[in-house]
Amino acid sequence: MPLGKFLSRLGQRYPTDEELEEQGVKSERMHKSRARQDIPDAPAPERSYDNNEFPSTPPVQNYPQVIYQKQSTEEIQKLLERTLDEKFKDIAREIESVKKISSDISKLGIQLDGKFEKLSSQLDSVKTEFEEKLSAHDSSMSGLNVEFRALRKVFDNVMPVLTDNVKELRDIVEKLKK
């Protein structure tokens, strides 16, 4: 049977064993009759050739008929169930691996959240320490500023007297030199 005809017959719906049994057809006869319907006889040659003539294509040979045994619907159903069970098991394994990956990602997310919280608290601690040191530095600078002002006032008071004393000493030194 040509491949095209075979493929076109795959889509056809055949009656089930139960439907045929309801119609009075025995299961064994049904398989034999289907096998005969599915495989046509080989066609006979269209023309006979003389000994001097050669055909452009080889003559069609009569091949022995191959009788395919059809599987019962029960066997097909069992085969389909086994195939589906295998596929479901494969899908279940895939789903389990996806669940495991999802669980791992969730655990990593929780770990990252913990690390971010720890980092945030450390940054807050560093910020607080920096602000405290800045405040201490500011207060020490304020203290220095006060001291510099006091020193300036002292110099303002002492400078004129010191300058006068230096002038007097210079005058004395000049008199002694003369």
Secondary structure, DSSP 8 states (H G I E B T S, - for coil): --HHHHHHHHTS----HHHHHHTT--HHHHHHHHHHHHS------SS---SS---SS---------------HHHHHHHHHHHHHHHHHHHHHHHHHHHHHHHHHHHHHHHHHHHHHHHHHHHHHHHHHHHHHHHHHHHHHHHHHHHHHHHHHHHHHHHHHHHHHHHHHHHHHHHHH-
